[in-house]
Amino acid sequence: MKKLLFLLCVLSPSVFAQSVIGSWSGELSFQGVKLPLIIHIKPAGDGITATMDSPYQGAKDLPVQVAKWADELLTIEVTNIGLSYKAKLVTPDSLHGDFSQGPLKVKFGMSRSKGEKPLVRPQTPEGPYAYYTEEVTVKNEVEGNVLAGTLAAPDQSTKHPILVMITGSGAQTRDEELFGHKPFLVIADHLAKQGIATLRLDDRGMGQSEAGKPDATSADYAGDILSAVNFLSKRGYKNIGLLGHSEGGMIAPMVNSSKVKFMVLLAAPGIPIVELMRAQTYEIGRSQGAPEAMAKRISDTNYKLYQYMNSYKGSDFRADVLKYLKEEMKDPQAETTIKQVESEWFRYFIAFDPTSYLKKVKVPVLALNGTKDVQVTAKENLEGLRASLPKNKKTEILAMEGLNHLFQTAKTGSVMEYGQIEETISPAVLEKIASWIKSL
């Protein structure tokens, strides 16, 4: 064995790298959460290149900025998210080393992958469906971009109530697909069977929808939804509602149309976004095992940055914010941070106060939030909704016990838990949405 190790050590780097070429899988375990990760390593000249998958987080082929095999040590770094893995090959088929990302630092082992386990999602419906479906396109009446979607209804009649569904942050398909879940498909399926129609759309640049202009903001997305409302009205629908999840719940009240007769807001912001993000950063940190002092420090630091951004009056946002990050905040990853905050979407989002729009809503609203939601915390945001929404005897604002941001029955509420849970959305939420709409 000693002779074999010596022979390996004197081989060229390209041959030596062959020992780690291939796919490796492992399961991070922390705070009661288990998160599968997969690293794909390929040869590249005299070295290696790599990508990473996180199936439970809906991430596939995530670019790895640093991939090295040198001095018997594998180094993997995804710098834009602060992820690092350094490990040694302890057997031909196993790696063991140190994984870190933000406050998380754990020992982590990986084995040569023998294929990914299929994700179990028992609520996802499969066709043929026992109701009418139609593929449609909607053209934004102002910007001209075309959105593709699916209309699902009990039948072809336009007498049924119908909801335009609005996805959360980030580009998503019409099913709001993430972590192998398709919550909007599950909701649409349930509602169609209850006599309620839906229209769900691929976001800009996703699925079959056109990308539209660069740097679109939430206001532009509201224009997409308004155009969808007008599309349905022209087809003869009279009882049109909006269903928005997360940022979609922020966008729904922005859609200014007398044709909208009701709204369903799921985990919708009820307070200024800068305050929501302060609470979100703290709660996510705590849910991922960060000590309270660390979670608060990171939350306060981000809040300080967002306040600076919201008060900025200069002419060169990128240069000035980058300087602020380096000199005032002493951010060692300033170049990465600026990439995350400089987009028009984020600048609009972080400065947004939903209360001004909520106060103008005149129609009945069903607002739900899970008590274990760490992204849009239930207490603060439901209180904000109660304070801002005008009184309407049909409006209901409810905390759903034990549910996370995706309205799954959860143990911790952690983002890392989303993909582990087989349930796509709590049946209690599906039943509540349907019964409330039918009661109007």
C-alpha positions as CSV (number, residue, x, y, z in Angstrom):
1,M,0.0,0.0,0.0
2,K,2.8,2.4,0.8
3,K,4.4,1.7,-2.6
4,L,1.1,2.4,-4.3
5,L,0.7,5.7,-2.6
6,F,4.2,6.7,-3.5
7,L,3.5,5.9,-7.2
8,L,0.3,7.9,-7.2
9,C,2.1,10.9,-5.7
10,V,4.6,11.1,-8.6
11,L,2.0,10.9,-11.4
12,S,1.1,14.1,-13.3
13,P,-1.7,16.3,-12.0
14,S,-4.0,15.3,-14.8
15,V,-3.7,11.6,-14.1
16,F,-3.9,12.2,-10.4
17,A,-7.2,14.1,-10.8
18,Q,-8.8,11.0,-12.4
19,S,-9.3,9.7,-8.9
20,V,-12.0,12.3,-8.1
21,I,-13.5,12.5,-11.6
22,G,-17.2,11.6,-11.5
23,S,-20.3,12.4,-9.5
24,W,-20.3,12.5,-5.7
25,S,-23.3,12.6,-3.3
26,G,-23.7,13.3,0.4
27,E,-26.2,14.4,2.9
28,L,-25.6,17.4,5.1
29,S,-27.1,16.9,8.5
30,F,-27.6,19.8,11.0
31,Q,-30.3,21.1,13.3
32,G,-32.5,18.1,12.5
33,V,-32.3,18.9,8.8
34,K,-30.9,16.6,6.1
35,L,-29.9,18.2,2.8
36,P,-28.6,16.1,-0.1
37,L,-25.8,17.6,-2.2
38,I,-24.3,16.3,-5.4
39,I,-21.0,17.4,-7.0
40,H,-20.2,16.6,-10.6
41,I,-16.4,16.7,-11.3
42,K,-15.0,16.6,-14.9
43,P,-11.4,16.8,-16.2
44,A,-10.3,20.2,-17.6
45,G,-6.8,20.4,-19.0
46,D,-4.4,19.5,-16.2
47,G,-7.1,20.2,-13.6
48,I,-10.7,19.7,-12.9
49,T,-14.0,21.6,-13.3
50,A,-17.2,21.1,-11.3
51,T,-20.9,21.8,-10.9
52,M,-23.2,21.2,-7.9
53,D,-26.8,20.1,-7.5
54,S,-29.0,20.6,-4.4
55,P,-32.2,18.6,-5.3
56,Y,-34.2,19.7,-2.2
57,Q,-33.5,23.4,-3.0
58,G,-34.3,23.1,-6.7
59,A,-30.7,23.9,-7.8
60,K,-29.1,21.9,-10.6
61,D,-25.7,22.4,-12.4
62,L,-24.8,25.3,-10.0
63,P,-21.5,26.7,-11.3
64,V,-18.5,26.1,-9.1
65,Q,-16.0,29.0,-9.3
66,V,-13.1,27.1,-7.7
67,A,-12.4,23.4,-8.3
68,K,-9.0,22.1,-7.4
69,W,-7.3,18.8,-6.7
70,A,-3.9,19.4,-5.3
71,D,-1.7,18.0,-2.5
72,E,-4.3,15.3,-1.9
73,L,-7.0,17.9,-1.2
74,L,-10.2,18.5,-3.1
75,T,-11.3,22.2,-2.9
76,I,-14.8,23.2,-4.0
77,E,-15.9,26.8,-3.7
78,V,-19.1,28.5,-4.9
79,T,-18.0,32.0,-4.1
80,N,-21.3,33.8,-4.9
81,I,-23.1,32.0,-2.1
82,G,-20.1,31.7,0.3
83,L,-19.9,27.9,0.0
84,S,-16.7,25.9,0.6
85,Y,-15.9,22.2,0.8
86,K,-12.4,20.9,1.4
87,A,-12.0,17.1,1.6
88,K,-9.6,14.2,1.2
89,L,-10.2,11.0,-0.7
90,V,-10.2,8.5,2.2
91,T,-11.0,5.5,-0.1
92,P,-11.4,5.3,-3.9
93,D,-15.2,5.9,-3.4
94,S,-15.4,8.2,-0.4
95,L,-14.5,11.8,0.4
96,H,-14.4,13.3,3.9
97,G,-13.7,16.9,4.9
98,D,-15.1,20.3,6.1
99,F,-18.2,22.0,4.6
100,S,-19.0,25.6,5.4
101,Q,-21.5,28.2,4.2
102,G,-22.1,31.3,6.3
103,P,-22.4,30.4,9.9
104,L,-22.7,26.7,9.1
105,K,-19.5,24.7,9.6
106,V,-19.8,20.9,9.7
107,K,-17.8,17.7,8.9
108,F,-19.2,16.3,5.6
109,G,-18.6,13.0,3.8
110,M,-19.5,12.1,0.2
111,S,-19.6,8.9,-1.8
112,R,-19.4,8.2,-5.5
113,S,-22.9,8.7,-6.7
114,K,-25.0,5.7,-7.8
115,G,-27.8,7.9,-9.2
116,E,-30.2,10.4,-7.7
117,K,-33.1,9.2,-5.7
118,P,-36.5,10.3,-7.2
119,L,-38.3,12.9,-5.2
120,V,-41.6,11.7,-3.8
121,R,-44.4,14.2,-4.4
122,P,-47.7,12.4,-3.8
123,Q,-49.9,15.5,-4.3
124,T,-48.7,16.3,-7.8
125,P,-51.6,15.4,-10.1
126,E,-51.1,13.5,-13.3
127,G,-53.2,13.7,-16.4
128,P,-55.6,13.0,-18.0
129,Y,-57.5,15.5,-15.7
130,A,-61.1,15.3,-14.9
131,Y,-61.7,18.9,-15.9
132,Y,-61.1,21.3,-18.8
133,T,-57.6,22.6,-19.5
134,E,-56.5,24.9,-22.3
135,E,-53.1,26.3,-23.3
136,V,-53.3,30.1,-23.7
137,T,-51.1,33.1,-24.4
138,V,-51.5,36.5,-22.8
139,K,-49.9,39.7,-24.3
140,N,-48.8,42.5,-21.9
141,E,-50.9,45.4,-23.2
142,V,-48.1,48.0,-22.4
143,E,-44.8,46.2,-23.0
144,G,-45.8,43.7,-25.6
145,N,-44.2,40.6,-24.1
146,V,-46.1,37.4,-24.4
147,L,-46.8,35.0,-21.5
148,A,-47.8,31.4,-21.9
149,G,-50.0,29.6,-19.4
150,T,-52.7,27.1,-18.7
151,L,-56.3,27.7,-18.0
152,A,-57.9,25.0,-15.8
153,A,-61.6,25.0,-15.2
154,P,-64.5,22.7,-14.4
155,D,-65.7,23.1,-18.0
156,Q,-65.6,25.6,-20.8
157,S,-68.2,27.8,-19.3
158,T,-67.1,31.3,-18.1
159,K,-69.7,31.3,-15.3
160,H,-67.2,30.0,-12.7
161,P,-65.0,32.2,-10.5
162,I,-61.5,32.3,-11.8
163,L,-58.1,33.2,-10.2
164,V,-55.0,34.5,-11.9
165,M,-52.1,32.9,-10.0
166,I,-49.0,35.0,-9.2
167,T,-45.8,33.3,-8.3
168,G,-43.2,34.3,-5.7
169,S,-39.8,35.9,-6.1
170,G,-37.4,34.5,-8.8
171,A,-38.3,33.3,-12.3
172,Q,-40.6,30.3,-12.1
173,T,-42.8,28.2,-14.3
174,R,-46.6,28.4,-14.2
175,D,-46.6,25.6,-11.6
176,E,-44.4,27.7,-9.3
177,E,-42.1,24.6,-9.4
178,L,-39.4,24.4,-6.8
179,F,-37.8,21.6,-4.8
180,G,-39.6,19.1,-7.0
181,H,-42.9,20.5,-5.8
182,K,-45.6,22.1,-8.1
183,P,-47.8,24.0,-5.6
184,F,-49.7,26.0,-8.2
185,L,-50.6,22.9,-10.2
186,V,-51.8,21.3,-6.9
187,I,-53.9,24.3,-6.1
188,A,-55.3,24.6,-9.6
189,D,-56.2,20.9,-9.6
190,H,-58.0,21.1,-6.3
191,L,-59.9,24.2,-7.2
192,A,-61.0,22.9,-10.6
193,K,-62.6,19.9,-8.8
194,Q,-64.4,22.4,-6.5
195,G,-65.9,24.4,-9.3
196,I,-63.3,27.2,-9.4
197,A,-61.2,28.0,-12.5
198,T,-57.5,29.2,-12.5
199,L,-55.1,30.8,-15.0
200,R,-51.4,30.1,-14.1
201,L,-48.6,31.6,-16.2
202,D,-45.0,31.0,-16.8
203,D,-43.0,34.0,-15.5
204,R,-41.0,36.1,-18.0
205,G,-38.3,34.1,-19.6
206,M,-39.5,30.8,-18.1
207,G,-41.2,27.9,-19.8
208,Q,-42.9,29.3,-23.0
209,S,-43.1,32.9,-21.9
210,E,-41.0,35.6,-23.6
211,A,-38.3,37.3,-21.5
212,G,-39.5,40.8,-22.1
213,K,-37.3,43.8,-21.2
214,P,-34.2,43.4,-19.0
215,D,-34.4,44.5,-15.4
216,A,-38.1,44.1,-15.0
217,T,-39.5,45.0,-11.5
218,S,-42.5,44.0,-9.5
219,A,-44.4,46.9,-11.1
220,D,-43.8,45.3,-14.5
221,Y,-45.0,42.0,-13.3
222,A,-48.1,43.7,-12.0
223,G,-48.6,44.8,-15.6
224,D,-48.5,41.2,-16.8
225,I,-51.2,40.2,-14.3
226,L,-53.4,43.2,-15.2
227,S,-53.2,42.1,-18.9
228,A,-54.2,38.6,-17.8
229,V,-57.2,40.0,-16.0
230,N,-58.2,41.9,-19.1
231,F,-57.7,38.7,-21.2
232,L,-60.1,36.8,-19.0
233,S,-62.6,39.6,-19.0
234,K,-62.6,39.6,-22.8
235,R,-63.3,35.9,-22.8
236,G,-66.5,36.5,-20.7
237,Y,-65.3,35.9,-17.1
238,K,-67.0,38.2,-14.6
239,N,-65.9,36.9,-11.2
240,I,-62.1,37.3,-11.5
241,G,-59.8,37.0,-8.5
242,L,-56.0,37.0,-7.9
243,L,-54.0,34.5,-5.9
244,G,-50.5,35.6,-5.0
245,H,-47.8,33.8,-3.1
246,S,-45.0,35.7,-1.3
247,E,-43.9,38.4,-3.8
248,G,-47.0,37.4,-5.8
249,G,-49.0,38.4,-2.7
250,M,-47.3,41.8,-2.8
251,I,-48.0,42.2,-6.6
252,A,-51.8,41.3,-6.3
253,P,-52.8,44.6,-4.5
254,M,-50.8,46.5,-7.1
255,V,-53.1,45.4,-9.9
256,N,-55.5,48.3,-10.3
257,S,-58.6,47.0,-11.9
258,S,-62.3,47.1,-11.1
259,K,-62.5,43.7,-12.8
260,V,-60.7,42.1,-9.8
261,K,-63.5,41.0,-7.4
262,F,-61.4,39.1,-4.7
263,M,-57.9,38.2,-3.6
264,V,-56.1,35.3,-2.0
265,L,-52.8,36.4,-0.4
266,L,-50.5,33.5,0.7
267,A,-47.5,34.6,2.8
268,A,-47.9,38.1,1.5
269,P,-45.9,41.1,2.8
270,G,-47.8,43.3,5.2
271,I,-44.9,45.5,6.3
272,P,-42.3,47.5,4.4
273,I,-39.9,45.1,2.7
274,V,-36.8,46.5,4.4
275,E,-38.4,45.5,7.7
276,L,-39.5,42.1,6.3
277,M,-36.0,41.3,5.2
278,R,-34.6,42.3,8.5
279,A,-36.8,39.7,10.2
280,Q,-36.3,37.2,7.4
281,T,-32.5,37.3,7.7
282,Y,-32.6,36.7,11.4
283,E,-35.1,33.9,11.3
284,I,-33.4,32.1,8.5
285,G,-30.1,32.3,10.3
286,R,-31.5,30.9,13.5
287,S,-33.3,28.1,11.6
288,Q,-30.0,27.1,10.1
289,G,-28.2,26.9,13.4
290,A,-26.6,30.4,13.7
291,P,-26.3,31.6,17.3
292,E,-28.7,34.3,18.2
293,A,-26.0,37.0,18.4
294,M,-24.6,36.1,15.0
295,A,-28.1,36.0,13.4
296,K,-28.9,39.4,14.8
297,R,-25.5,40.8,13.7
298,I,-26.0,39.6,10.1
299,S,-29.6,40.9,10.1
300,D,-28.6,44.3,11.4
301,T,-25.7,44.6,8.9
302,N,-28.0,43.8,6.0
303,Y,-30.6,46.2,7.3
304,K,-27.9,49.0,7.4
305,L,-27.0,48.3,3.8
306,Y,-30.7,48.3,2.7
307,Q,-31.3,51.6,4.5
308,Y,-28.3,53.1,2.7
309,M,-29.6,51.9,-0.6
310,N,-33.1,53.3,0.0
311,S,-31.7,56.7,0.9
312,Y,-29.2,56.8,-2.0
313,K,-29.4,60.0,-4.1
314,G,-26.2,59.8,-6.1
315,S,-25.6,59.2,-9.8
316,D,-23.4,56.0,-9.7
317,F,-25.2,53.5,-7.6
318,R,-22.9,50.6,-8.3
319,A,-19.6,52.5,-7.6
320,D,-20.9,54.2,-4.5
321,V,-22.5,51.1,-2.9
322,L,-19.4,49.1,-3.6
323,K,-17.3,51.8,-1.9
324,Y,-19.7,51.7,1.1
325,L,-19.5,48.0,1.3
326,K,-15.7,48.0,1.3
327,E,-15.0,51.1,3.5
328,E,-18.0,51.4,5.8
329,M,-19.1,47.8,6.2
330,K,-15.7,46.1,5.7
331,D,-17.4,43.4,3.6
332,P,-14.8,40.9,2.5
333,Q,-17.1,39.8,-0.3
334,A,-18.1,43.2,-1.5
335,E,-17.9,42.3,-5.2
336,T,-20.3,39.4,-4.6
337,T,-22.7,41.4,-2.5
338,I,-23.0,44.2,-5.1
339,K,-24.0,41.7,-7.7
340,Q,-26.8,40.5,-5.4
341,V,-28.2,44.0,-4.7
342,E,-27.6,46.1,-7.8
343,S,-30.4,44.8,-10.1
344,E,-33.4,47.1,-10.8
345,W,-35.7,44.4,-9.4
346,F,-34.0,44.2,-6.0
347,R,-33.7,48.0,-5.7
348,Y,-37.4,48.4,-6.4
349,F,-38.2,45.5,-4.1
350,I,-36.2,46.6,-1.1
351,A,-37.7,50.1,-1.2
352,F,-41.2,48.8,-1.5
353,D,-43.9,49.5,1.1
354,P,-47.0,47.3,0.5
355,T,-49.2,49.2,2.9
356,S,-49.9,52.0,0.5
357,Y,-51.4,49.5,-2.0
358,L,-53.2,47.4,0.7
359,K,-55.1,50.5,2.0
360,K,-56.7,50.9,-1.5
361,V,-58.0,47.3,-1.7
362,K,-61.8,47.3,-1.6
363,V,-62.6,43.7,-2.4
364,P,-62.7,40.7,0.0
365,V,-59.3,39.2,0.9
366,L,-58.3,35.9,2.3
367,A,-54.8,36.2,3.7
368,L,-53.0,33.2,5.1
369,N,-49.6,32.8,6.7
370,G,-47.9,29.8,8.3
371,T,-46.7,30.1,11.9
372,K,-43.4,28.5,11.0
373,D,-42.7,30.8,8.0
374,V,-39.1,32.1,8.3
375,Q,-39.3,34.1,5.1
376,V,-42.4,36.2,5.6
377,T,-42.9,35.9,9.4
378,A,-46.6,35.4,10.3
379,K,-46.9,37.7,13.3
380,E,-45.6,40.9,11.9
381,N,-47.0,40.5,8.4
382,L,-50.5,39.4,9.4
383,E,-50.6,42.3,11.9
384,G,-49.6,44.6,9.0
385,L,-52.3,43.2,6.8
386,R,-54.9,43.7,9.5
387,A,-53.9,47.3,10.0
388,S,-53.7,48.2,6.4
389,L,-56.6,46.3,4.7
390,P,-59.9,48.2,4.8
391,K,-62.6,46.6,6.8
392,N,-64.6,44.1,4.8
393,K,-67.0,41.6,6.4
394,K,-65.9,38.9,4.0
395,T,-62.1,39.4,4.5
396,E,-60.3,36.8,6.6
397,I,-56.7,37.0,7.9
398,L,-55.5,33.7,9.4
399,A,-52.3,32.2,10.8
400,M,-52.1,28.5,9.8
401,E,-50.5,26.6,12.7
402,G,-47.3,24.6,12.0
403,L,-47.0,25.5,8.3
404,N,-43.9,27.0,6.6
405,H,-43.5,29.5,3.8
406,L,-44.7,27.0,1.2
407,F,-47.6,26.0,3.5
408,Q,-46.2,22.6,4.1
409,T,-46.6,20.9,7.5
410,A,-43.1,21.6,8.9
411,K,-40.9,20.7,11.8
412,T,-38.6,23.7,11.8
413,G,-39.8,26.0,9.0
414,S,-36.2,26.1,7.7
415,V,-35.7,26.7,4.0
416,M,-33.5,23.6,4.0
417,E,-36.5,21.6,5.0
418,Y,-38.7,22.4,2.0
419,G,-37.3,19.7,-0.3
420,Q,-37.4,17.0,2.4
421,I,-41.1,17.3,3.0
422,E,-43.2,15.1,0.7
423,E,-46.3,17.3,1.2
424,T,-46.6,20.0,-1.4
425,I,-49.2,22.1,0.4
426,S,-51.4,21.4,3.4
427,P,-54.8,20.1,2.6
428,A,-56.2,22.5,5.2
429,V,-55.0,25.4,3.1
430,L,-56.5,23.9,-0.1
431,E,-59.8,23.4,1.6
432,K,-59.8,26.9,3.1
433,I,-59.1,28.6,-0.2
434,A,-61.9,26.7,-1.9
435,S,-64.5,27.1,0.8
436,W,-63.8,30.8,1.2
437,I,-64.2,31.5,-2.5
438,K,-67.4,29.5,-2.7
439,S,-68.7,31.5,0.3
440,L,-68.4,34.9,-1.5
